[in-house]
Amino acid sequence: MSTPSGTASVGPAKIRIRHLQDAKERGRPFSMLTAYDQYSAKAFEAAGIEVLLIGDSVGTTVLGHATTTGTTHQDMLTFTGAVARSVHRPLIVADLAFGTYETGPLDAVNHAVELVRAGAELVKLEGGHALVPQIRALVNAGIPVMGHLGFTPQSVNSLSGHRVQGRDAAAADELAENALAIQDAGASAIVLELVPAQVAARITEVLHVPTIGVGAGPSCDGQVLVWQDMAGLSGFHGKFVKNFADMRGDLTRAAEQYRAEVTERTYPGPEHSFE
Ligand code: KIV
């Protein structure tokens, strides 16, 4: 596969969980981006992104909800299907929506089965110790699990907003204990969100499964960003985000140019018109 910059992407034709594990063991960081639709997913595949996450952030980034608690299971099925049908190489991870797994292992498995049918290869859920029964049940059902610790957006109300987690020693210890608990229950990888860099480094060191950081410093085994933040489309400039493009500016300028040419009747020209 060749990337837009012309560099051939190395590695397997299809990314599997074991490749993330290999990457950790070799000390080679990998990249995860959110994706919700065909064209963005294809662009990220062409760029060699190893993991695509159909995040429940689709509720805020695409559907206009204030928080991810508004994202439904049906939303997750729709957008997971769109991405999974569009790409071949990246590992496909889909979020279990708020309210679809907290109630117990049976609910977790039933909803995860539907995500797998829609094309997910792993399911992600948010939380620690309390979810050990759900994680065990999913793994026993043959469904690999990605954990999510630190700031867990579905708990935004009980966490009193978007706040860095694990700042003091007791909270950092609790975070590490939760990470070990969900690893031992069978999680194949763990997202660490809004965690001090040194705490994420410590957790990454003690776990044998890969960590994937978002606002968790450079020592995690992989990194993840919401793609509209990465590409400068969302207008979100949080400390942990780097805009690798100015898609909002580019799109606005393109739309202004389109409007100007329509107004001036220079678009469509003869070359865009049928005889
Ligand atoms: O839903 C999402 O986009 C996420 C990432 C921030 C990890 O969970």
Residues whose N, C-alpha, C, O or C-beta is under 5 A from the ligand:
A	BS01	KIV	T34 G55 D56 S57 V191 V214 V224 V226
